[in-house]
Amino acid sequence: LLEERRRNFVLVEESGGPHAFIGSTIVVEHDGDMLTYALVGSTESDPASGRISIDSPVGAALVGASAGSEVDVRTPRGAVRYRVIEVR
């Protein structure tokens, strides 16, 4: 598993301001609630603890988002809109 991760390693460089990517913590607003998520790989995912996979519908939609943007996500329960408050 570790060797596979090393072979598939990609260095992500930030440019033009903070954008969400794997390893980021992102604060979003949805229906008046503030939610904080850590964007992680699928093997580290624990949605109950706020650690969401970048392969999940919400995680995939948040990758590349920056503060002030709005993100629409198609979930099994229907469309959901998140407003990005902060990326760190």
Buried (B, 14 or more C-beta within 10 A) or exposed (E): EEEEEEEEEEEEEEEEEBBBBBEBBBBBBBEEEEBEBBBBBEEEBEEEEEBBBBEBBBBBBBBEBBBEBEBEBEEEEEEBEBBBBBBE
